[in-house]
């Protein structure tokens, strides 16, 4: 398949291509590769295995692909993830490409798992696509979030990720299409938060309505106005308000002192424990803080709109989710792309040959990759 060979030749490291040429000249052998990572991960092998299977078919070769764990398993640093055995001439130049499909997904799944376990009663929506470097990465991240989420459901009965924002990868979450309602652009176009809600509902009357309420800096007032305009949706639990307030200001009605007062009422231990500067900001600072979420819930409850859902977004990474879980912030759903790995160096997957024609051999210091039976 010339197209496949052109793709591999263009996208693989040169030294692998030269090694392939040498092996083909001096005689092929059977090689066994061990794939591993240097940090704990959630095992996400599917896209790597699928690509290797297609590669074998394209080259008319036979690869023995042996996952060392079930998909979704927790794997420690340095533990082999897969063993791949086949003709060295057919495998040696594929490493660059199949590793790209492994490492980042495993770390993103680990992050997604942690977030879901720390907030088991909260639904998550994957909103990562806009932060991805192209469609291939977006697929990797959606797959990863689904695997991490499924593991959290199994381990902690977590609600997990119920969907994502794009149609292309919605199938990973059992959905036919992406989920979501409105961006800030619609609110700006409509001229008011309430009018944006009306436009959306008129156009999509059968879709649950989640209204973005921070555009004009009047999160509480606009939330209540929308609830009063759509009382039936509010009572039926088909109305949500989304907080996405940026870190440059407080949510309407709050400042530092009032934020402390809110947490004193709802989670007093939260502010009597040592906190880093970042944690304090997430608790009582600007943007979407724990205090702001409690503040909004108080306003909704006080107006009789207890069934209205609160959707939180803006920087909800594993650490922020863990903190929100510890103070039992009243969040119904989180929209996040922050399960994407922050330190890209942690996503580097590695492959080493550990056997040549069945004889164990690996570079010094990597003996931990050898098969236990060897």
Secondary structure, DSSP 8 states (H G I E B T S, - for coil): -HHHHHHHHHHS-HHHHHHHHHHHHH---EEEEEEEESS-EE---HHHHHHHHHHHHHHT---EEEESS-TT-EE-TT---EEEEEEHHHHTTSHHHHHHTTHHHHHHHHHHHHHHHHTTTSEEEE--GGGSSSHHHHHHHHHHHHHHHHHHHHHH---EEEEES-STTGGGGT-SS------HHHHHHHSSHHHHHHHHHHH-TTS-EEEE--TTS-HHHHHHHHHHHTHHHHHTT-EEEEE---TTS--TT--HHHHHHHHHHH-GGGGSS---HHHHHHHHSSSS-HHHHHHHHHHHHHTT-TT-EEEEESS--HHHHHHHHHTT---SEEEE-TTS-SSGGGG-EEEEEEEETTEE---TT-GGGS-TT-
